[in-house]
């Protein structure tokens, strides 16, 4: 079990401070990050939280998965490792 958690189905109004406050009831939050659209800056409805221990991460999953946050049932589970990115398109021969 890792300490980094994926949090999905977040209300678009949720910011990093609100995410930290929500998860701090389960233990110490090392970091919280709401993923935003790079063009608009608007939340994409998901984020990541890193707890200070595996036990606190497990507690957060048990207590917050399916919990209501501003009328939405959030999804909380262990974050999967980031897949390596493939090289970009490049373009023509010129």
N, C-alpha and C positions, 0 to 999 in steps of 0.2 A: 504494500500500500504506500502510495506516495503522499506527499504533503500538498501537492498542487491540484486544485479542483477546477473543473469546468462548471460554469453556472450558465444555464440556458433559460430561455423564455423570460428574460428580464423585461420589465416595463421600460419603454424607451426613455422615461424620465429618470431612471436610476443612474446615479453618478458613482464615482469611486468612493466618496465618503459614505454614501448610503449603503453601498455594498460592504464596506468595512464594518459599519455599525451592525448590519444584519448578521454577519458572520462572527463578530466579536462575542456574541452571546454563547458561542461554542468553544471559545478559546482565544489565544493570541493570533491576530492576523499579521503575518509578515508583509504581505502585499496584496493589493486588490486592483484589478485593472478591468475597466469596461471597454470593450472593443468598439471603436467608432469608425464610421465611414471616412476615408481620407479626403474625399471631395467635399462632403457636406459637414463633417464634424459631428453628425448625429449618431447616437448609439445604434449599434447593429443588433441589440437585443441579447447579447451574451457577453461573458467575461470570464476572468480567471481569478481565483483567490488562492494564496499560499498560506497555509496555517503553519504554526511553529513546531508542530509534532504530528506524527502519523495518527496518534490517538485522537487529537483534536480534529484532524481531517475526517477521520471515520465518524466521529460524533456529529460533525457538521453535515455529513451525508445522511446519517440516520435521522437527524432532527429537521433538516431544512429541505431535503428532497421532497417535492410536492407541496411545500409550504406556500401560503398565499403572500405575495408581495404586491401591494397596490392592485389587488384584484386578479393577479396572474399566478398560476401555480408554477413555481420555478423548478428547474431540473438541476440537480447537483450530483455529480459523479467525479470519479478520478479522471484527471486530464490525461489524455493520451500523448505520447511524445510527438513532437512536431515532425512531420514528414519532410525530408529534404526537398527543396524546390528544384524544379527542372529549369534548365537554361531557357531564357526568353527567345522569342521569335527571331530576332536579328534583322531580317529583311533581305533585300536583293543583293546583287553582286557588286553594286557600286559602292 
